[in-house]
C-alpha cells in the first residue's frame, strides 16, 4: 500500500496536481463519490471497485496538496473513532453522542 501511495503522489507531481488548488481537487473527489453511488445503485461491482480506487487517489492528492499524507489523515481519523460507542440503526452506525435520549 505504501508503494502505491508513493506512486500516486509521484503521478500527481508529474502532472502538476500536487500544487493545484485544493478546492478543485475536492470537486474531483465529489465527482468520484458520485460514481461510487452510481455503481452501488446499479450493483456494478467492477465500477464500484474502480470508483473506490478513484476516490482514494483523489484523497491522496488532496492530502498531498495540503502538506499531509494519507497515513497521517487515516491515523487521525482512527484515533478519533477507536473508542467510539454507539449502535446500528437501519444499517447505519450512529455514535452515542448523536443518539437522542428517549
TIMI-214567 format. One record per residue: x, y, z of N, C-alpha, C, O in turn; residue in one letter; residue number from 0. Coordinates in nm, 2 decimals, always signed. Example, Ala and Ser with C-alpha at 12.3 -4.5 7.8 and 13.67 -1.06 7.14 Angstrom:
<pt n_px="+1.32" n_py="-0.57" n_pz="+0.78" ca_px="+1.23" ca_py="-0.45" ca_pz="+0.78" c_px="+1.32" c_py="-0.33" c_pz="+0.78" o_px="+1.42" o_py="-0.33" o_pz="+0.85" type="a" seq="0"/>
<pt n_px="+1.28" n_py="-0.22" n_pz="+0.71" ca_px="+1.37" ca_py="-0.11" ca_pz="+0.71" c_px="+1.29" c_py="+0.00" c_pz="+0.79" o_px="+1.34" o_py="+0.11" o_pz="+0.80" type="s" seq="1"/>
//
This chain:
<pt n_px="+0.08" n_py="-0.12" n_pz="+0.00" ca_px="+0.00" ca_py="+0.00" ca_pz="+0.00" c_px="+0.09" c_py="+0.13" c_pz="+0.00" o_px="+0.06" o_py="+0.22" o_pz="-0.07" type="x" seq="0"/>
<pt n_px="+0.19" n_py="+0.12" n_pz="+0.08" ca_px="+0.28" ca_py="+0.24" ca_pz="+0.08" c_px="+0.34" c_py="+0.27" c_pz="-0.05" o_px="+0.35" o_py="+0.39" o_pz="-0.09" type="x" seq="1"/>
<pt n_px="+0.38" n_py="+0.17" n_pz="-0.13" ca_px="+0.43" ca_py="+0.19" ca_pz="-0.26" c_px="+0.33" c_py="+0.25" c_pz="-0.35" o_px="+0.36" o_py="+0.34" o_pz="-0.43" type="x" seq="2"/>
<pt n_px="+0.21" n_py="+0.20" n_pz="-0.35" ca_px="+0.10" ca_py="+0.25" ca_pz="-0.43" c_px="+0.08" c_py="+0.40" c_pz="-0.40" o_px="+0.06" o_py="+0.48" o_pz="-0.49" type="x" seq="3"/>
<pt n_px="+0.07" n_py="+0.44" n_pz="-0.28" ca_px="+0.05" ca_py="+0.58" ca_pz="-0.24" c_px="+0.17" c_py="+0.66" c_pz="-0.29" o_px="+0.14" o_py="+0.77" o_pz="-0.35" type="x" seq="4"/>
<pt n_px="+0.29" n_py="+0.62" n_pz="-0.28" ca_px="+0.40" ca_py="+0.69" ca_pz="-0.34" c_px="+0.39" c_py="+0.70" c_pz="-0.49" o_px="+0.42" o_py="+0.81" o_pz="-0.54" type="x" seq="5"/>
<pt n_px="+0.34" n_py="+0.60" n_pz="-0.55" ca_px="+0.33" ca_py="+0.61" ca_pz="-0.70" c_px="+0.22" c_py="+0.71" c_pz="-0.74" o_px="+0.24" o_py="+0.79" o_pz="-0.83" type="x" seq="6"/>
<pt n_px="+0.11" n_py="+0.71" n_pz="-0.66" ca_px="+0.01" ca_py="+0.81" ca_pz="-0.69" c_px="+0.06" c_py="+0.95" c_pz="-0.66" o_px="+0.04" o_py="+1.04" o_pz="-0.74" type="x" seq="7"/>
<pt n_px="+0.13" n_py="+0.97" n_pz="-0.55" ca_px="+0.19" ca_py="+1.10" ca_pz="-0.52" c_px="+0.29" c_py="+1.15" c_pz="-0.63" o_px="+0.29" o_py="+1.26" o_pz="-0.67" type="x" seq="8"/>
<pt n_px="+0.37" n_py="+1.06" n_pz="-0.68" ca_px="+0.46" ca_py="+1.09" ca_pz="-0.79" c_px="+0.39" c_py="+1.12" c_pz="-0.92" o_px="+0.42" o_py="+1.21" o_pz="-0.99" type="x" seq="9"/>
<pt n_px="+0.28" n_py="+1.05" n_pz="-0.95" ca_px="+0.20" ca_py="+1.07" ca_pz="-1.07" c_px="+0.14" c_py="+1.21" c_pz="-1.06" o_px="+0.14" o_py="+1.28" o_pz="-1.16" type="x" seq="10"/>
<pt n_px="+0.10" n_py="+1.25" n_pz="-0.94" ca_px="+0.04" ca_py="+1.39" ca_pz="-0.92" c_px="+0.14" c_py="+1.49" c_pz="-0.94" o_px="+0.11" o_py="+1.60" o_pz="-0.99" type="x" seq="11"/>
<pt n_px="+0.26" n_py="+1.47" n_pz="-0.90" ca_px="+0.38" ca_py="+1.56" ca_pz="-0.92" c_px="+0.40" c_py="+1.57" c_pz="-1.07" o_px="+0.42" o_py="+1.68" o_pz="-1.12" type="x" seq="12"/>
<pt n_px="+0.41" n_py="+1.46" n_pz="-1.13" ca_px="+0.44" ca_py="+1.46" ca_pz="-1.28" c_px="+0.34" c_py="+1.54" c_pz="-1.36" o_px="+0.37" o_py="+1.60" o_pz="-1.46" type="x" seq="13"/>
<pt n_px="+0.21" n_py="+1.54" n_pz="-1.31" ca_px="+0.10" ca_py="+1.61" ca_pz="-1.38" c_px="+0.08" c_py="+1.75" c_pz="-1.32" o_px="+0.00" o_py="+1.82" o_pz="-1.38" type="x" seq="14"/>
<pt n_px="+0.15" n_py="+1.79" n_pz="-1.22" ca_px="+0.14" ca_py="+1.92" ca_pz="-1.16" c_px="+0.02" c_py="+1.93" c_pz="-1.07" o_px="-0.02" o_py="+2.05" o_pz="-1.03" type="x" seq="15"/>
<pt n_px="-0.04" n_py="+1.82" n_pz="-1.04" ca_px="-0.16" ca_py="+1.83" ca_pz="-0.95" c_px="-0.12" c_py="+1.86" c_pz="-0.80" o_px="-0.21" o_py="+1.90" o_pz="-0.73" type="x" seq="16"/>
<pt n_px="+0.00" n_py="+1.83" n_pz="-0.76" ca_px="+0.04" ca_py="+1.85" ca_pz="-0.62" c_px="+0.04" c_py="+1.99" c_pz="-0.58" o_px="+0.02" o_py="+2.02" o_pz="-0.46" type="x" seq="17"/>
<pt n_px="+0.05" n_py="+2.08" n_pz="-0.68" ca_px="+0.04" ca_py="+2.23" ca_pz="-0.65" c_px="-0.09" c_py="+2.29" c_pz="-0.70" o_px="-0.10" o_py="+2.42" o_pz="-0.69" type="x" seq="18"/>
<pt n_px="-0.18" n_py="+2.21" n_pz="-0.74" ca_px="-0.31" ca_py="+2.27" ca_pz="-0.79" c_px="-0.40" c_py="+2.31" c_pz="-0.67" o_px="-0.37" o_py="+2.28" o_pz="-0.55" type="x" seq="19"/>
<pt n_px="-0.50" n_py="+2.38" n_pz="-0.70" ca_px="-0.59" ca_py="+2.43" ca_pz="-0.60" c_px="-0.68" c_py="+2.32" c_pz="-0.53" o_px="-0.74" o_py="+2.24" o_pz="-0.60" type="x" seq="20"/>
<pt n_px="-0.67" n_py="+2.31" n_pz="-0.40" ca_px="-0.74" ca_py="+2.21" ca_pz="-0.33" c_px="-0.89" c_py="+2.20" c_pz="-0.35" o_px="-0.95" o_py="+2.10" o_pz="-0.35" type="x" seq="21"/>
<pt n_px="-0.95" n_py="+2.32" n_pz="-0.37" ca_px="-1.10" ca_py="+2.32" ca_pz="-0.38" c_px="-1.13" c_py="+2.25" c_pz="-0.51" o_px="-1.24" o_py="+2.18" o_pz="-0.52" type="x" seq="22"/>
<pt n_px="-1.05" n_py="+2.26" n_pz="-0.61" ca_px="-1.08" ca_py="+2.19" ca_pz="-0.74" c_px="-1.06" c_py="+2.04" c_pz="-0.72" o_px="-1.13" o_py="+1.96" o_pz="-0.78" type="x" seq="23"/>
<pt n_px="-0.96" n_py="+2.00" n_pz="-0.64" ca_px="-0.94" ca_py="+1.86" ca_pz="-0.61" c_px="-1.05" c_py="+1.80" c_pz="-0.53" o_px="-1.10" o_py="+1.69" o_pz="-0.55" type="x" seq="24"/>
<pt n_px="-1.11" n_py="+1.88" n_pz="-0.44" ca_px="-1.23" ca_py="+1.83" ca_pz="-0.37" c_px="-1.34" c_py="+1.81" c_pz="-0.46" o_px="-1.42" o_py="+1.72" o_pz="-0.44" type="x" seq="25"/>
<pt n_px="-1.36" n_py="+1.90" n_pz="-0.56" ca_px="-1.47" ca_py="+1.87" ca_pz="-0.66" c_px="-1.45" c_py="+1.74" c_pz="-0.73" o_px="-1.54" o_py="+1.67" o_pz="-0.76" type="x" seq="26"/>
<pt n_px="-1.32" n_py="+1.71" n_pz="-0.76" ca_px="-1.29" ca_py="+1.58" ca_pz="-0.82" c_px="-1.33" c_py="+1.46" c_pz="-0.73" o_px="-1.38" o_py="+1.36" o_pz="-0.77" type="x" seq="27"/>
<pt n_px="-1.30" n_py="+1.48" n_pz="-0.60" ca_px="-1.33" ca_py="+1.38" ca_pz="-0.50" c_px="-1.49" c_py="+1.36" c_pz="-0.50" o_px="-1.53" o_py="+1.24" o_pz="-0.51" type="x" seq="28"/>
<pt n_px="-1.56" n_py="+1.47" n_pz="-0.51" ca_px="-1.70" ca_py="+1.46" ca_pz="-0.51" c_px="-1.76" c_py="+1.39" c_pz="-0.63" o_px="-1.85" o_py="+1.31" o_pz="-0.63" type="x" seq="29"/>
<pt n_px="-1.70" n_py="+1.42" n_pz="-0.74" ca_px="-1.73" ca_py="+1.36" ca_pz="-0.87" c_px="-1.71" c_py="+1.20" c_pz="-0.86" o_px="-1.80" o_py="+1.13" o_pz="-0.90" type="x" seq="30"/>
<pt n_px="-1.60" n_py="+1.16" n_pz="-0.81" ca_px="-1.57" ca_py="+1.02" ca_pz="-0.79" c_px="-1.67" c_py="+0.95" c_pz="-0.69" o_px="-1.70" o_py="+0.84" o_pz="-0.71" type="x" seq="31"/>
<pt n_px="-1.71" n_py="+1.03" n_pz="-0.59" ca_px="-1.80" ca_py="+0.97" ca_pz="-0.49" c_px="-1.94" c_py="+0.95" c_pz="-0.56" o_px="-2.01" o_py="+0.85" o_pz="-0.53" type="x" seq="32"/>
<pt n_px="-1.97" n_py="+1.04" n_pz="-0.65" ca_px="-2.09" ca_py="+1.02" ca_pz="-0.73" c_px="-2.09" c_py="+0.89" c_pz="-0.82" o_px="-2.19" o_py="+0.82" o_pz="-0.83" type="x" seq="33"/>
<pt n_px="-1.97" n_py="+0.86" n_pz="-0.87" ca_px="-1.95" ca_py="+0.74" ca_pz="-0.94" c_px="-1.97" c_py="+0.61" c_pz="-0.85" o_px="-2.02" o_py="+0.51" o_pz="-0.90" type="x" seq="34"/>
<pt n_px="-1.92" n_py="+0.62" n_pz="-0.73" ca_px="-1.94" ca_py="+0.51" ca_pz="-0.63" c_px="-2.09" c_py="+0.49" c_pz="-0.61" o_px="-2.14" o_py="+0.38" o_pz="-0.61" type="x" seq="35"/>
<pt n_px="-2.16" n_py="+0.60" n_pz="-0.59" ca_px="-2.30" ca_py="+0.59" ca_pz="-0.57" c_px="-2.37" c_py="+0.53" c_pz="-0.68" o_px="-2.46" o_py="+0.44" o_pz="-0.67" type="x" seq="36"/>
<pt n_px="-2.34" n_py="+0.57" n_pz="-0.80" ca_px="-2.40" ca_py="+0.51" ca_pz="-0.92" c_px="-2.37" c_py="+0.36" c_pz="-0.93" o_px="-2.46" o_py="+0.28" o_pz="-0.97" type="x" seq="37"/>
<pt n_px="-2.25" n_py="+0.32" n_pz="-0.90" ca_px="-2.21" ca_py="+0.18" ca_pz="-0.90" c_px="-2.29" c_py="+0.10" c_pz="-0.80" o_px="-2.34" o_py="-0.01" o_pz="-0.83" type="x" seq="38"/>
<pt n_px="-2.31" n_py="+0.15" n_pz="-0.68" ca_px="-2.39" ca_py="+0.09" ca_pz="-0.58" c_px="-2.54" c_py="+0.08" c_pz="-0.63" o_px="-2.60" o_py="-0.03" o_pz="-0.61" type="x" seq="39"/>
<pt n_px="-2.59" n_py="+0.18" n_pz="-0.69" ca_px="-2.73" ca_py="+0.18" ca_pz="-0.74" c_px="-2.75" c_py="+0.08" c_pz="-0.84" o_px="-2.86" o_py="+0.02" o_pz="-0.86" type="x" seq="40"/>
<pt n_px="-2.64" n_py="+0.05" n_pz="-0.92" ca_px="-2.65" ca_py="-0.05" ca_pz="-1.03" c_px="-2.60" c_py="-0.18" c_pz="-0.99" o_px="-2.60" o_py="-0.28" o_pz="-1.08" type="x" seq="41"/>
<pt n_px="-2.56" n_py="-0.20" n_pz="-0.87" ca_px="-2.50" ca_py="-0.32" ca_pz="-0.82" c_px="-2.38" c_py="-0.37" c_pz="-0.92" o_px="-2.37" o_py="-0.49" o_pz="-0.95" type="x" seq="42"/>
<pt n_px="-2.30" n_py="-0.27" n_pz="-0.96" ca_px="-2.19" ca_py="-0.30" ca_pz="-1.06" c_px="-2.06" c_py="-0.30" c_pz="-0.98" o_px="-2.00" o_py="-0.20" o_pz="-0.95" type="x" seq="43"/>
<pt n_px="-2.02" n_py="-0.42" n_pz="-0.94" ca_px="-1.91" ca_py="-0.44" ca_pz="-0.85" c_px="-1.78" c_py="-0.40" c_pz="-0.92" o_px="-1.69" o_py="-0.35" o_pz="-0.85" type="x" seq="44"/>
<pt n_px="-1.76" n_py="-0.41" n_pz="-1.05" ca_px="-1.64" ca_py="-0.36" ca_pz="-1.12" c_px="-1.63" c_py="-0.21" c_pz="-1.11" o_px="-1.52" o_py="-0.16" o_pz="-1.09" type="x" seq="45"/>
<pt n_px="-1.74" n_py="-0.14" n_pz="-1.14" ca_px="-1.74" ca_py="+0.00" ca_pz="-1.13" c_px="-1.73" c_py="+0.05" c_pz="-0.99" o_px="-1.66" o_py="+0.15" o_pz="-0.96" type="x" seq="46"/>
<pt n_px="-1.78" n_py="-0.03" n_pz="-0.89" ca_px="-1.76" ca_py="+0.01" ca_pz="-0.75" c_px="-1.61" c_py="+0.00" c_pz="-0.71" o_px="-1.56" o_py="+0.09" o_pz="-0.65" type="x" seq="47"/>
<pt n_px="-1.55" n_py="-0.11" n_pz="-0.75" ca_px="-1.41" ca_py="-0.12" ca_pz="-0.72" c_px="-1.32" c_py="-0.01" c_pz="-0.78" o_px="-1.24" o_py="+0.05" o_pz="-0.71" type="x" seq="48"/>
<pt n_px="-1.35" n_py="+0.03" n_pz="-0.91" ca_px="-1.28" ca_py="+0.13" ca_pz="-0.97" c_px="-1.31" c_py="+0.27" c_pz="-0.91" o_px="-1.23" o_py="+0.35" o_pz="-0.89" type="x" seq="49"/>
<pt n_px="-1.44" n_py="+0.29" n_pz="-0.87" ca_px="-1.48" ca_py="+0.41" ca_pz="-0.81" c_px="-1.42" c_py="+0.43" c_pz="-0.67" o_px="-1.37" o_py="+0.54" o_pz="-0.64" type="x" seq="50"/>
<pt n_px="-1.41" n_py="+0.33" n_pz="-0.59" ca_px="-1.35" ca_py="+0.34" ca_pz="-0.46" c_px="-1.20" c_py="+0.37" c_pz="-0.48" o_px="-1.14" o_py="+0.46" o_pz="-0.41" type="x" seq="51"/>
<pt n_px="-1.14" n_py="+0.31" n_pz="-0.57" ca_px="-1.00" ca_py="+0.34" ca_pz="-0.60" c_px="-0.98" c_py="+0.48" c_pz="-0.65" o_px="-0.88" o_py="+0.55" o_pz="-0.60" type="x" seq="52"/>
<pt n_px="-1.07" n_py="+0.53" n_pz="-0.73" ca_px="-1.06" ca_py="+0.67" ca_pz="-0.78" c_px="-1.07" c_py="+0.77" c_pz="-0.66" o_px="-1.01" o_py="+0.87" o_pz="-0.65" type="x" seq="53"/>
<pt n_px="-1.17" n_py="+0.74" n_pz="-0.57" ca_px="-1.18" ca_py="+0.82" ca_pz="-0.45" c_px="-1.06" c_py="+0.83" c_pz="-0.37" o_px="-1.01" o_py="+0.93" o_pz="-0.32" type="x" seq="54"/>
<pt n_px="-0.99" n_py="+0.71" n_pz="-0.35" ca_px="-0.87" ca_py="+0.71" ca_pz="-0.27" c_px="-0.76" c_py="+0.79" c_pz="-0.34" o_px="-0.69" o_py="+0.86" o_pz="-0.27" type="x" seq="55"/>
<pt n_px="-0.75" n_py="+0.77" n_pz="-0.47" ca_px="-0.65" ca_py="+0.85" ca_pz="-0.55" c_px="-0.67" c_py="+1.00" c_pz="-0.53" o_px="-0.58" o_py="+1.08" o_pz="-0.50" type="x" seq="56"/>
<pt n_px="-0.80" n_py="+1.05" n_pz="-0.54" ca_px="-0.83" ca_py="+1.19" ca_pz="-0.52" c_px="-0.80" c_py="+1.24" c_pz="-0.38" o_px="-0.76" o_py="+1.35" o_pz="-0.36" type="x" seq="57"/>
<pt n_px="-0.82" n_py="+1.15" n_pz="-0.28" ca_px="-0.79" ca_py="+1.19" ca_pz="-0.14" c_px="-0.64" c_py="+1.19" c_pz="-0.11" o_px="-0.59" o_py="+1.28" o_pz="-0.04" type="x" seq="58"/>
<pt n_px="-0.57" n_py="+1.10" n_pz="-0.17" ca_px="-0.42" ca_py="+1.11" ca_pz="-0.16" c_px="-0.37" c_py="+1.24" c_pz="-0.21" o_px="-0.28" o_py="+1.30" o_pz="-0.15" type="x" seq="59"/>
<pt n_px="-0.42" n_py="+1.28" n_pz="-0.33" ca_px="-0.37" ca_py="+1.41" ca_pz="-0.39" c_px="-0.42" c_py="+1.53" c_pz="-0.31" o_px="-0.34" o_py="+1.62" o_pz="-0.29" type="x" seq="60"/>
<pt n_px="-0.54" n_py="+1.52" n_pz="-0.26" ca_px="-0.59" ca_py="+1.63" ca_pz="-0.17" c_px="-0.50" c_py="+1.65" c_pz="-0.05" o_px="-0.47" o_py="+1.76" o_pz="-0.01" type="x" seq="61"/>
<pt n_px="-0.47" n_py="+1.54" n_pz="+0.02" ca_px="-0.38" ca_py="+1.54" ca_pz="+0.13" c_px="-0.25" c_py="+1.60" c_pz="+0.09" o_px="-0.19" o_py="+1.69" o_pz="+0.16" type="x" seq="62"/>
<pt n_px="-0.19" n_py="+1.55" n_pz="-0.02" ca_px="-0.06" ca_py="+1.60" ca_pz="-0.07" c_px="-0.06" c_py="+1.75" c_pz="-0.09" o_px="+0.04" o_py="+1.82" o_pz="-0.06" type="x" seq="63"/>
<pt n_px="-0.17" n_py="+1.80" n_pz="-0.15" ca_px="-0.17" ca_py="+1.94" ca_pz="-0.18" c_px="-0.17" c_py="+2.03" c_pz="-0.05" o_px="-0.14" o_py="+2.14" o_pz="-0.06" type="x" seq="64"/>
<pt n_px="-0.20" n_py="+1.96" n_pz="+0.06" ca_px="-0.21" ca_py="+2.04" ca_pz="+0.19" c_px="-0.10" c_py="+2.00" c_pz="+0.28" o_px="-0.11" o_py="+2.02" o_pz="+0.40" type="x" seq="65"/>
<pt n_px="+0.01" n_py="+1.94" n_pz="+0.23" ca_px="+0.12" ca_py="+1.90" ca_pz="+0.31" c_px="+0.10" c_py="+1.79" c_pz="+0.41" o_px="+0.16" o_py="+1.77" o_pz="+0.51" type="x" seq="66"/>
<pt n_px="+0.00" n_py="+1.70" n_pz="+0.37" ca_px="-0.03" ca_py="+1.58" ca_pz="+0.45" c_px="-0.01" c_py="+1.46" c_pz="+0.37" o_px="+0.02" o_py="+1.47" o_pz="+0.25" type="x" seq="67"/>
<pt n_px="-0.02" n_py="+1.34" n_pz="+0.44" ca_px="-0.03" ca_py="+1.22" ca_pz="+0.36" c_px="-0.14" c_py="+1.13" c_pz="+0.41" o_px="-0.20" o_py="+1.16" o_pz="+0.52" type="x" seq="68"/>
<pt n_px="-0.18" n_py="+1.04" n_pz="+0.33" ca_px="-0.29" ca_py="+0.95" ca_pz="+0.36" c_px="-0.28" c_py="+0.88" c_pz="+0.50" o_px="-0.38" o_py="+0.87" o_pz="+0.57" type="x" seq="69"/>
<pt n_px="-0.16" n_py="+0.83" n_pz="+0.53" ca_px="-0.14" ca_py="+0.77" ca_pz="+0.66" c_px="-0.17" c_py="+0.86" c_pz="+0.78" o_px="-0.24" o_py="+0.82" o_pz="+0.87" type="x" seq="70"/>
<pt n_px="-0.12" n_py="+0.98" n_pz="+0.77" ca_px="-0.14" ca_py="+1.08" ca_pz="+0.87" c_px="-0.29" c_py="+1.11" c_pz="+0.89" o_px="-0.34" o_py="+1.11" o_pz="+1.00" type="x" seq="71"/>
<pt n_px="-0.36" n_py="+1.12" n_pz="+0.78" ca_px="-0.51" ca_py="+1.15" ca_pz="+0.79" c_px="-0.58" c_py="+1.03" c_pz="+0.84" o_px="-0.68" o_py="+1.05" o_pz="+0.92" type="x" seq="72"/>
<pt n_px="-0.55" n_py="+0.91" n_pz="+0.80" ca_px="-0.61" ca_py="+0.79" ca_pz="+0.84" c_px="-0.59" c_py="+0.77" c_pz="+0.99" o_px="-0.68" o_py="+0.73" o_pz="+1.06" type="x" seq="73"/>
<pt n_px="-0.46" n_py="+0.79" n_pz="+1.04" ca_px="-0.43" ca_py="+0.77" ca_pz="+1.18" c_px="-0.51" c_py="+0.87" c_pz="+1.26" o_px="-0.56" o_py="+0.84" o_pz="+1.37" type="x" seq="74"/>
<pt n_px="-0.52" n_py="+0.99" n_pz="+1.22" ca_px="-0.60" ca_py="+1.09" ca_pz="+1.29" c_px="-0.75" c_py="+1.05" c_pz="+1.30" o_px="-0.81" o_py="+1.06" o_pz="+1.41" type="x" seq="75"/>
<pt n_px="-0.80" n_py="+1.00" n_pz="+1.19" ca_px="-0.94" ca_py="+0.96" ca_pz="+1.19" c_px="-0.96" c_py="+0.84" c_pz="+1.28" o_px="-1.06" o_py="+0.83" o_pz="+1.36" type="x" seq="76"/>
<pt n_px="-0.87" n_py="+0.74" n_pz="+1.28" ca_px="-0.88" ca_py="+0.62" ca_pz="+1.36" c_px="-0.87" c_py="+0.66" c_pz="+1.51" o_px="-0.94" o_py="+0.60" o_pz="+1.59" type="x" seq="77"/>
<pt n_px="-0.78" n_py="+0.75" n_pz="+1.54" ca_px="-0.76" ca_py="+0.79" ca_pz="+1.68" c_px="-0.89" c_py="+0.85" c_pz="+1.73" o_px="-0.93" o_py="+0.83" o_pz="+1.85" type="x" seq="78"/>
<pt n_px="-0.97" n_py="+0.91" n_pz="+1.65" ca_px="-1.09" ca_py="+0.97" ca_pz="+1.69" c_px="-1.20" c_py="+0.86" c_pz="+1.70" o_px="-1.29" o_py="+0.88" o_pz="+1.79" type="x" seq="79"/>
<pt n_px="-1.20" n_py="+0.76" n_pz="+1.62" ca_px="-1.31" ca_py="+0.66" ca_pz="+1.63" c_px="-1.29" c_py="+0.54" c_pz="+1.71" o_px="-1.38" o_py="+0.47" o_pz="+1.75" type="x" seq="80"/>
<pt n_px="-1.16" n_py="+0.51" n_pz="+1.74" ca_px="-1.13" ca_py="+0.38" ca_pz="+1.80" c_px="-1.20" c_py="+0.35" c_pz="+1.93" o_px="-1.22" o_py="+0.23" o_pz="+1.96" type="x" seq="81"/>
<pt n_px="-1.24" n_py="+0.45" n_pz="+2.01" ca_px="-1.31" ca_py="+0.43" ca_pz="+2.13" c_px="-1.45" c_py="+0.46" c_pz="+2.13" o_px="-1.52" o_py="+0.47" o_pz="+2.23" type="x" seq="82"/>
<pt n_px="-1.50" n_py="+0.50" n_pz="+2.01" ca_px="-1.64" ca_py="+0.54" ca_pz="+1.99" c_px="-1.74" c_py="+0.44" c_pz="+2.02" o_px="-1.72" o_py="+0.32" o_pz="+1.98" type="x" seq="83"/>
<pt n_px="-1.84" n_py="+0.48" n_pz="+2.08" ca_px="-1.96" ca_py="+0.38" ca_pz="+2.11" c_px="-2.08" c_py="+0.44" c_pz="+2.04" o_px="-2.08" o_py="+0.55" o_pz="+2.00" type="x" seq="84"/>
<pt n_px="-2.17" n_py="+0.35" n_pz="+2.02" ca_px="-2.30" ca_py="+0.38" ca_pz="+1.95" c_px="-2.37" c_py="+0.25" c_pz="+1.91" o_px="-2.35" o_py="+0.15" o_pz="+1.97" type="x" seq="85"/>
<pt n_px="-2.46" n_py="+0.27" n_pz="+1.82" ca_px="-2.54" ca_py="+0.15" ca_pz="+1.78" c_px="-2.58" c_py="+0.16" c_pz="+1.63" o_px="-2.58" o_py="+0.27" o_pz="+1.58" type="x" seq="86"/>
<pt n_px="-2.61" n_py="+0.05" n_pz="+1.58" ca_px="-2.66" ca_py="+0.04" ca_pz="+1.44" c_px="-2.81" c_py="+0.07" c_pz="+1.44" o_px="-2.89" o_py="+0.01" o_pz="+1.51" type="x" seq="87"/>
<pt n_px="-2.85" n_py="+0.17" n_pz="+1.35" ca_px="-2.99" ca_py="+0.20" ca_pz="+1.33" c_px="-3.02" c_py="+0.20" c_pz="+1.18" o_px="-2.96" o_py="+0.28" o_pz="+1.11" type="x" seq="88"/>
<pt n_px="-3.10" n_py="+0.11" n_pz="+1.14" ca_px="-3.13" ca_py="+0.09" ca_pz="+1.00" c_px="-3.01" c_py="+0.08" c_pz="+0.91" o_px="-3.00" o_py="+0.14" o_pz="+0.80" type="x" seq="89"/>
<pt n_px="-2.91" n_py="+0.00" n_pz="+0.96" ca_px="-2.79" ca_py="-0.02" ca_pz="+0.88" c_px="-2.69" c_py="+0.09" c_pz="+0.89" o_px="-2.59" o_py="+0.08" o_pz="+0.81" type="x" seq="90"/>
<pt n_px="-2.71" n_py="+0.19" n_pz="+0.97" ca_px="-2.61" ca_py="+0.30" ca_pz="+0.98" c_px="-2.57" c_py="+0.31" c_pz="+1.13" o_px="-2.65" o_py="+0.30" o_pz="+1.22" type="x" seq="91"/>
<pt n_px="-2.43" n_py="+0.32" n_pz="+1.15" ca_px="-2.38" ca_py="+0.33" ca_pz="+1.28" c_px="-2.40" c_py="+0.48" c_pz="+1.33" o_px="-2.36" o_py="+0.57" o_pz="+1.26" type="x" seq="92"/>
<pt n_px="-2.47" n_py="+0.49" n_pz="+1.44" ca_px="-2.49" ca_py="+0.62" ca_pz="+1.50" c_px="-2.41" c_py="+0.63" c_pz="+1.63" o_px="-2.43" o_py="+0.55" o_pz="+1.72" type="x" seq="93"/>
<pt n_px="-2.32" n_py="+0.73" n_pz="+1.64" ca_px="-2.24" ca_py="+0.74" ca_pz="+1.76" c_px="-2.32" c_py="+0.79" c_pz="+1.87" o_px="-2.43" o_py="+0.85" o_pz="+1.86" type="x" seq="94"/>
<pt n_px="-2.28" n_py="+0.75" n_pz="+1.99" ca_px="-2.36" ca_py="+0.77" ca_pz="+2.12" c_px="-2.40" c_py="+0.91" c_pz="+2.13" o_px="-2.51" o_py="+0.94" o_pz="+2.17" type="x" seq="95"/>
<pt n_px="-2.31" n_py="+1.01" n_pz="+2.11" ca_px="-2.34" ca_py="+1.15" ca_pz="+2.13" c_px="-2.45" c_py="+1.20" c_pz="+2.04" o_px="-2.51" o_py="+1.30" o_pz="+2.06" type="x" seq="96"/>
<pt n_px="-2.47" n_py="+1.13" n_pz="+1.93" ca_px="-2.58" ca_py="+1.17" ca_pz="+1.83" c_px="-2.71" c_py="+1.10" c_pz="+1.86" o_px="-2.81" o_py="+1.13" o_pz="+1.80" type="x" seq="97"/>
<pt n_px="-2.71" n_py="+1.00" n_pz="+1.95" ca_px="-2.84" ca_py="+0.93" ca_pz="+1.98" c_px="-2.92" c_py="+1.02" c_pz="+2.07" o_px="-2.87" o_py="+1.08" o_pz="+2.17" type="x" seq="98"/>
<pt n_px="-3.05" n_py="+1.04" n_pz="+2.04" ca_px="-3.14" ca_py="+1.12" ca_pz="+2.12" c_px="-3.18" c_py="+1.04" c_pz="+2.24" o_px="-3.21" o_py="+0.92" o_pz="+2.23" type="x" seq="99"/>
<pt n_px="-3.19" n_py="+1.10" n_pz="+2.36" ca_px="-3.25" ca_py="+1.04" ca_pz="+2.48" c_px="-3.40" c_py="+1.02" c_pz="+2.46" o_px="-3.46" o_py="+1.11" o_pz="+2.41" type="x" seq="100"/>
<pt n_px="-3.44" n_py="+0.91" n_pz="+2.50" ca_px="-3.59" ca_py="+0.89" ca_pz="+2.49" c_px="-3.65" c_py="+0.90" c_pz="+2.63" o_px="-3.77" o_py="+0.88" o_pz="+2.64" type="x" seq="101"/>
//
